[in-house]
Amino acid sequence: MIRVEARLDKRIIDLKKESIIYDPQRIDDDQSVVVLTGSPRRIYHDICDIIDGGDEYLKLKEGDTFIVASPILPGTEKIANKAQNELYKTPAHIHMLKNKDLHSMHAASEDIKVMIQTFKPKYYMPIKGEYQHFVSNMQIAQSMEIPDEHIILCDNGEIISFENGQLMTYRDTIIVGDTMIDGIGVGDVGEKVIDDRIQLSKDGVIIIGLTVNRLTRHIETTTDVQTRGFVYLKDSEYIIKEVTRISEDVILSWQENPLWEVSDIRQMIKEKTMKYVYKETGKKPVILSVIIEI
């Protein structure tokens, strides 16, 4: 039996003149070809599901041949590697087609020509792929004698309008961009959060902790300065000492101006510390000042 990767959404075999409900008892494995289809980003998940016994009808047995003809796209390497390894643990004969042996997953030029010849569209607008694919698609449409003014190339965010079946020459645009997904939240990661994460990854973080008397504004315990991903402490102890001094000097200024808000003090510590650190190291770490009033 030859089993080619793909996904059967319905257990129905469509014939030209009749439909037969799939019954494994009525089908001869030696005369069967099972084709599983799906997007390259989903197909390897389906293969793993079959191997794990999640499919009621498809079971890999000795004598079966399994041909994998799906490209490994960026981001699918892990699941693809898992699926391939698990396939080789089955008793089936496995054949893996490499990416170089596969087509680009875009329709061939002759297929596009047949489609245009069949439907004879008034307007033609490619929508799948990169912009370079749109241009290649446009050239095929031109060769099929579709007028240039009836071929529409759009970039992300462009709006095409028709009135009474006629294409309008103007194009509105909308702002489009990436949607950041963080855990279960979708679109709730702001630009500032992304900037902070980039800054953290590049220059690290400095955390300054001070315990201050609520009434007198005096520092009650030793100022604690912690760093992560910033500098090697044994070689830069002088930086930590200076950051400590700067922070304590700001607290002394607070004693002279008791009406200042805690938020103002945190900001002052951050600004003065950042100015010193950047001058000394050329880095701009994320600086967090924590003031506990007791």
C-alpha positions in Angstrom: 0.0 0.0 0.0 1.3 3.5 -0.8 0.4 6.2 1.7 1.2 9.7 0.7 1.2 12.5 3.4 -2.0 14.5 3.6 -5.1 14.8 5.6 -8.5 13.2 5.0 -11.1 15.6 6.3 -13.9 13.2 5.3 -13.8 9.4 5.2 -15.4 9.4 1.7 -13.9 8.2 -1.5 -15.4 10.2 -4.4 -15.6 8.3 -7.6 -16.8 9.8 -11.0 -20.1 8.0 -10.9 -20.7 7.0 -7.3 -19.6 7.7 -3.8 -18.7 4.9 -1.4 -18.4 5.3 2.4 -14.9 4.4 3.4 -14.9 1.0 4.9 -11.5 -0.5 5.7 -13.0 -4.0 5.4 -14.0 -3.4 1.7 -10.7 -1.8 0.6 -7.7 -3.8 -0.4 -4.6 -2.2 1.0 -2.4 -3.5 -1.8 -4.6 -1.6 -4.3 -5.0 1.6 -2.3 -3.3 5.0 -2.3 -4.1 7.4 0.5 -3.4 11.0 -0.1 -3.1 13.4 2.8 -3.1 17.1 2.0 -2.8 20.2 4.0 -0.7 23.3 4.5 3.0 22.8 5.0 2.7 24.3 8.5 0.0 21.8 9.5 0.9 18.6 7.7 3.6 17.3 10.1 1.2 17.7 13.0 -1.3 15.4 11.1 1.5 12.9 10.5 2.3 12.8 14.2 -1.4 12.3 14.9 -1.6 9.3 12.6 1.5 7.8 14.1 0.1 8.2 17.6 -3.0 6.4 16.7 -5.2 9.5 16.6 -6.8 8.5 13.2 -9.4 5.8 13.3 -8.7 4.5 9.8 -5.1 5.2 8.9 -2.7 2.8 10.5 0.9 2.2 9.3 1.6 -1.5 8.9 4.5 -3.6 7.6 4.6 -3.4 3.8 3.2 0.1 3.6 5.1 2.8 1.8 5.0 6.4 3.2 6.2 9.2 0.9 6.7 12.6 2.5 6.6 15.4 -0.1 6.1 18.5 2.0 8.7 21.2 2.4 10.0 22.2 5.8 9.2 25.8 6.3 10.9 28.2 8.8 9.3 27.6 12.1 8.3 24.0 11.4 11.7 22.4 11.8 11.0 21.0 15.3 7.7 19.3 14.5 9.0 18.2 11.1 12.0 16.5 12.7 9.8 14.8 15.2 7.4 13.5 12.6 10.3 12.2 10.4 11.9 10.4 13.3 8.7 8.9 14.4 7.9 7.7 10.9 11.2 5.7 10.8 10.2 3.9 14.0 7.2 2.4 12.2 7.4 -0.8 10.1 6.5 1.1 6.9 9.0 2.0 4.1 9.7 5.7 4.3 10.8 8.0 1.5 11.6 11.6 2.2 11.7 14.1 -0.6 14.1 17.0 0.1 13.2 20.6 -0.3 15.3 20.9 -3.5 13.2 18.1 -5.1 9.9 19.9 -4.4 8.2 22.7 -6.2 7.8 26.1 -4.7 4.2 25.3 -3.6 3.0 28.0 -6.0 1.0 27.1 -9.2 3.0 26.5 -12.3 2.7 29.1 -15.1 0.8 26.6 -17.3 -1.7 26.0 -14.5 -2.4 29.7 -14.2 -2.8 30.0 -18.0 -5.4 27.2 -17.9 -7.3 28.9 -15.1 -7.4 32.2 -17.0 -8.5 30.5 -20.2 -11.2 28.6 -18.3 -12.7 31.5 -16.3 -11.9 34.4 -18.7 -11.8 37.0 -15.9 -12.5 40.7 -16.5 -10.1 41.6 -13.7 -7.1 39.7 -12.4 -5.6 40.1 -9.0 -2.9 37.8 -7.5 -3.1 37.5 -3.8 -0.9 34.7 -2.6 2.9 35.0 -2.1 5.5 37.8 -2.0 5.3 40.8 -4.3 7.8 39.2 -6.7 5.3 36.4 -7.2 2.6 39.0 -8.0 4.8 40.5 -10.7 5.5 37.0 -12.2 1.7 36.3 -12.1 1.0 39.6 -13.8 3.3 38.8 -16.6 1.5 35.5 -17.2 -1.8 37.4 -17.2 -0.4 39.8 -19.8 0.6 37.0 -22.0 -3.0 35.8 -21.9 -4.1 39.2 -23.3 -5.6 40.6 -20.1 -5.3 44.4 -20.4 -2.8 46.0 -18.0 -5.4 48.3 -16.5 -7.4 45.1 -15.5 -4.5 43.5 -13.7 -4.4 44.6 -10.0 -1.3 44.4 -7.9 -1.8 45.3 -4.2 0.5 45.7 -1.3 -0.5 45.1 2.3 -3.0 47.8 3.5 -4.2 48.9 0.1 -8.0 48.9 -0.5 -9.4 48.2 -4.0 -12.9 49.6 -4.8 -15.4 48.7 -7.5 -18.5 50.6 -8.5 -21.0 49.1 -10.9 -18.5 46.4 -11.8 -15.8 48.9 -12.7 -12.5 49.3 -11.0 -12.0 52.7 -9.4 -8.6 54.3 -10.0 -8.1 55.6 -6.5 -6.9 53.4 -3.6 -7.5 53.9 0.0 -5.0 52.6 2.5 -5.2 51.3 6.1 -2.4 50.9 8.6 -1.3 47.3 8.9 1.4 45.6 11.0 2.3 42.6 13.0 0.1 41.4 15.8 2.1 40.3 18.8 0.9 37.3 20.7 2.1 36.9 24.3 0.8 33.9 26.1 -3.0 33.9 25.9 -3.1 37.7 25.0 -3.4 38.7 21.4 -2.5 42.3 20.4 -1.9 43.4 24.0 1.9 43.8 23.6 2.6 47.5 23.0 5.5 49.0 21.2 7.0 50.2 24.5 7.0 46.6 25.8 8.8 45.4 22.7 11.4 48.2 23.0 12.0 47.3 26.6 12.6 43.7 25.6 15.0 44.6 22.9 16.9 46.9 25.4 16.9 44.1 27.9 18.4 41.6 25.4 21.1 44.0 24.4 22.2 45.8 27.5 20.6 44.0 30.5 19.0 45.4 33.6 19.9 47.3 36.8 17.6 47.0 39.8 18.1 49.4 42.6 16.4 48.7 45.9 16.1 51.3 48.8 14.2 51.1 52.1 13.3 54.6 53.3 11.6 55.9 56.5 8.2 57.3 55.5 8.5 60.2 57.9 12.2 61.2 57.9 13.1 60.0 54.4 16.3 58.5 55.8 17.6 55.3 54.3 17.0 52.5 56.8 19.0 49.6 55.2 21.9 49.1 52.9 21.1 50.1 49.3 20.9 46.9 47.2 22.0 47.1 43.5 21.5 44.0 41.4 22.4 43.6 37.7 21.5 41.0 35.1 23.1 40.8 31.6 24.8 44.1 32.1 28.5 43.9 33.2 30.7 41.3 34.9 30.5 42.4 38.5 34.0 41.4 39.6 35.5 43.7 36.9 33.0 46.5 37.5 32.4 46.9 41.2 33.2 50.6 40.9 30.1 51.0 38.7 27.9 49.4 41.3 29.4 51.6 44.1 28.8 54.8 42.0 25.2 53.7 41.2 24.7 53.2 44.9 26.1 56.7 45.7 24.0 58.4 43.0 20.8 56.7 44.3 21.5 57.7 47.9 22.3 61.3 46.9 18.9 61.5 45.3 17.3 60.3 48.6 19.3 63.0 50.5 17.7 65.6 48.1 14.3 64.1 49.0 15.0 64.8 52.6 15.4 68.5 51.8 12.3 68.5 49.6 9.8 66.2 51.5 6.9 67.2 49.2 8.4 65.4 46.2 6.4 62.3 45.2 7.9 58.8 45.2 7.4 58.6 41.5 9.6 61.7 41.0 12.4 60.2 43.1 12.3 57.0 41.1 12.5 58.9 37.9 15.4 61.0 39.2 17.3 57.9 40.2 16.7 56.4 36.8 17.8 59.5 34.8 21.0 60.2 36.9 22.0 56.5 36.9 21.4 56.1 33.2 23.5 59.2 32.4 26.4 57.8 34.5 26.2 54.3 33.2 26.0 55.4 29.5 29.0 57.6 30.0 31.0 54.9 31.7 30.0 51.8 29.6 28.2 53.1 26.4 25.3 50.8 27.3 21.6 51.7 28.1 20.3 49.0 30.4 16.8 49.0 31.7 16.9 50.6 35.1 14.3 49.7 37.8 14.4 51.7 41.0 12.4 50.2 43.9 11.7 52.4 46.9 10.0 50.8 49.9 8.6 53.2 52.5 8.3 51.9 56.1 
